[in-house]
């Protein structure tokens, strides 16, 4: 990670594009509807939680 004088810039949310299997897309889509949130918001949340769990061991 960049730790230079402009490291604050890296804290701004970033947009990425990923390709997932159709079954993963459908699961995310169904869950996003059930939870009343956007597909993008749910995908970001699931990804963030997965990274947190992997860092915890």
N, CA, C and O atoms as CSV, one atom per row, in Angstrom:
chain,resi,resn,atom,element,x,y,z
A,1,UNK,N,N,0.832,-1.193,0.000
A,1,UNK,CA,C,0.000,0.000,0.000
A,1,UNK,C,C,0.873,1.252,0.000
A,1,UNK,O,O,1.967,1.269,0.564
A,2,UNK,N,N,0.375,2.267,-0.629
A,2,UNK,CA,C,1.089,3.528,-0.686
A,2,UNK,C,C,1.032,4.197,0.680
A,2,UNK,O,O,-0.051,4.401,1.230
A,3,UNK,N,N,2.181,4.536,1.222
A,3,UNK,CA,C,2.239,5.215,2.515
A,3,UNK,C,C,2.824,6.615,2.370
A,3,UNK,O,O,3.228,7.225,3.360
A,4,UNK,N,N,2.871,7.121,1.151
A,4,UNK,CA,C,3.450,8.429,0.877
A,4,UNK,C,C,2.563,9.558,1.356
A,4,UNK,O,O,1.535,9.326,1.992
A,5,UNK,N,N,2.966,10.793,1.047
A,5,UNK,CA,C,2.230,11.969,1.520
A,5,UNK,C,C,0.801,12.048,1.000
A,5,UNK,O,O,-0.024,12.756,1.577
A,6,UNK,N,N,0.495,11.339,-0.069
A,6,UNK,CA,C,-0.864,11.368,-0.614
A,6,UNK,C,C,-1.636,10.095,-0.273
A,6,UNK,O,O,-2.581,9.743,-0.978
A,7,UNK,N,N,-1.249,9.403,0.795
A,7,UNK,CA,C,-1.914,8.145,1.145
A,7,UNK,C,C,-3.395,8.345,1.453
A,7,UNK,O,O,-4.170,7.394,1.355
A,8,UNK,N,N,-3.802,9.548,1.818
A,8,UNK,CA,C,-5.212,9.813,2.089
A,8,UNK,C,C,-6.068,9.576,0.855
A,8,UNK,O,O,-7.247,9.244,0.972
A,9,UNK,N,N,-5.489,9.743,-0.319
A,9,UNK,CA,C,-6.227,9.534,-1.563
A,9,UNK,C,C,-6.701,8.090,-1.658
A,9,UNK,O,O,-7.789,7.826,-2.171
A,10,UNK,N,N,-5.891,7.154,-1.168
A,10,UNK,CA,C,-6.250,5.741,-1.265
A,10,UNK,C,C,-7.435,5.377,-0.382
A,10,UNK,O,O,-7.983,4.282,-0.511
A,11,UNK,N,N,-7.838,6.267,0.506
A,11,UNK,CA,C,-8.964,5.981,1.394
A,11,UNK,C,C,-10.309,6.307,0.747
A,11,UNK,O,O,-11.362,5.996,1.303
A,12,UNK,N,N,-10.268,6.922,-0.402
A,12,UNK,CA,C,-11.488,7.220,-1.141
A,12,UNK,C,C,-11.983,5.913,-1.754
A,12,UNK,O,O,-11.188,5.177,-2.339
A,13,UNK,N,N,-13.279,5.603,-1.637
A,13,UNK,CA,C,-13.781,4.355,-2.236
A,13,UNK,C,C,-13.397,4.257,-3.710
A,13,UNK,O,O,-13.407,5.250,-4.437
A,14,UNK,N,N,-13.062,3.056,-4.129
A,14,UNK,CA,C,-12.650,2.807,-5.509
A,14,UNK,C,C,-13.644,1.885,-6.182
A,14,UNK,O,O,-14.280,1.058,-5.528
A,15,UNK,N,N,-13.772,2.028,-7.481
A,15,UNK,CA,C,-14.678,1.202,-8.276
A,15,UNK,C,C,-13.858,0.133,-8.982
A,15,UNK,O,O,-12.807,0.423,-9.554
A,16,UNK,N,N,-14.346,-1.112,-8.938
A,16,UNK,CA,C,-13.697,-2.208,-9.652
A,16,UNK,C,C,-14.747,-2.973,-10.453
A,16,UNK,O,O,-15.946,-2.864,-10.194
A,17,UNK,N,N,-14.288,-3.733,-11.407
A,17,UNK,CA,C,-15.162,-4.602,-12.188
A,17,UNK,C,C,-14.637,-6.016,-12.048
A,17,UNK,O,O,-13.446,-6.261,-12.242
A,18,UNK,N,N,-15.525,-6.957,-11.709
A,18,UNK,CA,C,-15.123,-8.355,-11.589
A,18,UNK,C,C,-16.085,-9.230,-12.383
A,18,UNK,O,O,-17.210,-8.829,-12.682
A,19,UNK,N,N,-15.628,-10.412,-12.714
A,19,UNK,CA,C,-16.464,-11.401,-13.381
A,19,UNK,C,C,-16.683,-12.544,-12.407
A,19,UNK,O,O,-15.725,-13.090,-11.858
A,20,UNK,N,N,-17.942,-12.907,-12.190
A,20,UNK,CA,C,-18.280,-14.002,-11.274
A,20,UNK,C,C,-19.103,-15.040,-12.025
A,20,UNK,O,O,-19.746,-14.727,-13.027
A,21,UNK,N,N,-19.082,-16.272,-11.538
A,21,UNK,CA,C,-19.938,-17.291,-12.154
A,21,UNK,C,C,-21.408,-16.870,-12.059
A,21,UNK,O,O,-21.797,-16.126,-11.159
A,22,UNK,N,N,-22.209,-17.359,-12.998
A,22,UNK,CA,C,-23.629,-17.010,-13.017
A,22,UNK,C,C,-24.316,-17.370,-11.699
A,22,UNK,O,O,-25.153,-16.612,-11.209
A,23,UNK,N,N,-23.966,-18.518,-11.127
A,23,UNK,CA,C,-24.594,-18.940,-9.869
A,23,UNK,C,C,-24.281,-17.957,-8.739
A,23,UNK,O,O,-25.135,-17.697,-7.892
A,24,UNK,N,N,-23.077,-17.419,-8.721
A,24,UNK,CA,C,-22.708,-16.421,-7.708
A,24,UNK,C,C,-23.501,-15.142,-7.918
A,24,UNK,O,O,-23.984,-14.538,-6.961
A,25,UNK,N,N,-23.634,-14.733,-9.168
A,25,UNK,CA,C,-24.430,-13.554,-9.498
A,25,UNK,C,C,-25.869,-13.722,-9.017
A,25,UNK,O,O,-26.426,-12.823,-8.388
A,26,UNK,N,N,-26.469,-14.879,-9.316
A,26,UNK,CA,C,-27.857,-15.130,-8.913
A,26,UNK,C,C,-27.997,-15.111,-7.395
A,26,UNK,O,O,-28.952,-14.540,-6.868
A,27,UNK,N,N,-27.058,-15.726,-6.693
A,27,UNK,CA,C,-27.102,-15.724,-5.227
A,27,UNK,C,C,-27.028,-14.305,-4.680
A,27,UNK,O,O,-27.786,-13.941,-3.781
A,28,UNK,N,N,-26.119,-13.511,-5.218
A,28,UNK,CA,C,-26.005,-12.117,-4.787
A,28,UNK,C,C,-27.274,-11.337,-5.114
A,28,UNK,O,O,-27.758,-10.554,-4.297
A,29,UNK,N,N,-27.805,-11.554,-6.300
A,29,UNK,CA,C,-29.011,-10.849,-6.726
A,29,UNK,C,C,-30.195,-11.185,-5.820
A,29,UNK,O,O,-30.911,-10.289,-5.372
A,30,UNK,N,N,-30.397,-12.464,-5.553
A,30,UNK,CA,C,-31.506,-12.882,-4.688
A,30,UNK,C,C,-31.348,-12.327,-3.277
A,30,UNK,O,O,-32.314,-11.858,-2.674
A,31,UNK,N,N,-30.132,-12.381,-2.757
A,31,UNK,CA,C,-29.894,-11.876,-1.400
A,31,UNK,C,C,-30.067,-10.362,-1.340
A,31,UNK,O,O,-30.597,-9.841,-0.358
A,32,UNK,N,N,-29.626,-9.649,-2.377
A,32,UNK,CA,C,-29.764,-8.195,-2.373
A,32,UNK,C,C,-31.235,-7.788,-2.356
A,32,UNK,O,O,-31.607,-6.829,-1.679
A,33,UNK,N,N,-32.063,-8.505,-3.091
A,33,UNK,CA,C,-33.502,-8.229,-3.084
A,33,UNK,C,C,-34.079,-8.525,-1.703
A,33,UNK,O,O,-34.847,-7.728,-1.163
A,34,UNK,N,N,-33.710,-9.669,-1.134
A,34,UNK,CA,C,-34.225,-10.068,0.181
A,34,UNK,C,C,-33.828,-9.071,1.269
A,34,UNK,O,O,-34.591,-8.831,2.205
A,35,UNK,N,N,-32.635,-8.493,1.142
A,35,UNK,CA,C,-32.140,-7.560,2.158
A,35,UNK,C,C,-32.460,-6.106,1.834
A,35,UNK,O,O,-32.172,-5.217,2.634
A,36,UNK,N,N,-33.055,-5.856,0.666
A,36,UNK,CA,C,-33.427,-4.496,0.298
A,36,UNK,C,C,-32.235,-3.585,0.053
A,36,UNK,O,O,-32.285,-2.398,0.374
A,37,UNK,N,N,-31.169,-4.127,-0.509
A,37,UNK,CA,C,-29.987,-3.317,-0.794
A,37,UNK,C,C,-29.569,-3.551,-2.233
A,37,UNK,O,O,-29.991,-4.519,-2.867
A,38,UNK,N,N,-28.740,-2.661,-2.740
A,38,UNK,CA,C,-28.307,-2.816,-4.129
A,38,UNK,C,C,-27.339,-3.987,-4.250
A,38,UNK,O,O,-26.682,-4.380,-3.286
A,39,UNK,N,N,-27.273,-4.525,-5.444
A,39,UNK,CA,C,-26.352,-5.618,-5.725
A,39,UNK,C,C,-24.914,-5.167,-5.470
A,39,UNK,O,O,-24.121,-5.910,-4.891
A,40,UNK,N,N,-24.584,-3.965,-5.895
A,40,UNK,CA,C,-23.242,-3.423,-5.710
A,40,UNK,C,C,-22.897,-3.283,-4.229
A,40,UNK,O,O,-21.800,-3.643,-3.803
A,41,UNK,N,N,-23.841,-2.757,-3.449
A,41,UNK,CA,C,-23.618,-2.594,-2.018
A,41,UNK,C,C,-23.412,-3.938,-1.340
A,41,UNK,O,O,-22.514,-4.080,-0.510
A,42,UNK,N,N,-24.220,-4.915,-1.677
A,42,UNK,CA,C,-24.087,-6.242,-1.081
A,42,UNK,C,C,-22.764,-6.883,-1.472
A,42,UNK,O,O,-22.088,-7.465,-0.623
A,43,UNK,N,N,-22.383,-6.788,-2.741
A,43,UNK,CA,C,-21.122,-7.379,-3.196
A,43,UNK,C,C,-19.937,-6.762,-2.457
A,43,UNK,O,O,-19.021,-7.477,-2.050
A,44,UNK,N,N,-19.947,-5.446,-2.281
A,44,UNK,CA,C,-18.870,-4.778,-1.552
A,44,UNK,C,C,-18.837,-5.247,-0.098
A,44,UNK,O,O,-17.763,-5.492,0.452
A,45,UNK,N,N,-20.011,-5.371,0.525
A,45,UNK,CA,C,-20.104,-5.824,1.913
A,45,UNK,C,C,-19.573,-7.251,2.061
A,45,UNK,O,O,-18.787,-7.530,2.967
A,46,UNK,N,N,-19.997,-8.148,1.179
A,46,UNK,CA,C,-19.570,-9.550,1.248
A,46,UNK,C,C,-18.059,-9.654,1.041
A,46,UNK,O,O,-17.389,-10.412,1.742
A,47,UNK,N,N,-17.528,-8.910,0.097
A,47,UNK,CA,C,-16.092,-8.922,-0.166
A,47,UNK,C,C,-15.316,-8.404,1.045
A,47,UNK,O,O,-14.316,-8.997,1.449
A,48,UNK,N,N,-15.782,-7.303,1.614
A,48,UNK,CA,C,-15.127,-6.721,2.786
A,48,UNK,C,C,-15.142,-7.686,3.968
A,48,UNK,O,O,-14.127,-7.863,4.642
A,49,UNK,N,N,-16.292,-8.307,4.219
A,49,UNK,CA,C,-16.399,-9.279,5.324
A,49,UNK,C,C,-15.483,-10.480,5.100
A,49,UNK,O,O,-14.847,-10.958,6.039
A,50,UNK,N,N,-15.415,-10.960,3.882
A,50,UNK,CA,C,-14.541,-12.087,3.569
A,50,UNK,C,C,-13.082,-11.758,3.823
A,50,UNK,O,O,-12.339,-12.584,4.352
A,51,UNK,N,N,-12.668,-10.558,3.449
A,51,UNK,CA,C,-11.289,-10.140,3.695
A,51,UNK,C,C,-11.010,-10.007,5.186
A,51,UNK,O,O,-9.941,-10.403,5.652
A,52,UNK,N,N,-11.957,-9.455,5.939
A,52,UNK,CA,C,-11.783,-9.329,7.387
A,52,UNK,C,C,-11.630,-10.698,8.036
A,52,UNK,O,O,-10.770,-10.888,8.896
A,53,UNK,N,N,-12.451,-11.637,7.630
A,53,UNK,CA,C,-12.384,-12.987,8.196
A,53,UNK,C,C,-11.074,-13.674,7.858
A,53,UNK,O,O,-10.507,-14.368,8.702
A,54,UNK,N,N,-10.580,-13.493,6.636
A,54,UNK,CA,C,-9.320,-14.143,6.254
A,54,UNK,C,C,-8.134,-13.532,6.994
A,54,UNK,O,O,-7.145,-14.217,7.255
A,55,UNK,N,N,-8.228,-12.247,7.333
A,55,UNK,CA,C,-7.158,-11.590,8.087
A,55,UNK,C,C,-7.158,-12.032,9.548
A,55,UNK,O,O,-6.113,-12.020,10.199
A,56,UNK,N,N,-8.322,-12.422,10.066
A,56,UNK,CA,C,-8.438,-12.857,11.458
A,56,UNK,C,C,-7.955,-14.286,11.646
A,56,UNK,O,O,-7.714,-14.717,12.774
A,57,UNK,N,N,-7.815,-15.007,10.571
A,57,UNK,CA,C,-7.292,-16.373,10.671
A,57,UNK,C,C,-8.317,-17.350,10.462
A,57,UNK,O,O,-8.046,-18.550,10.511
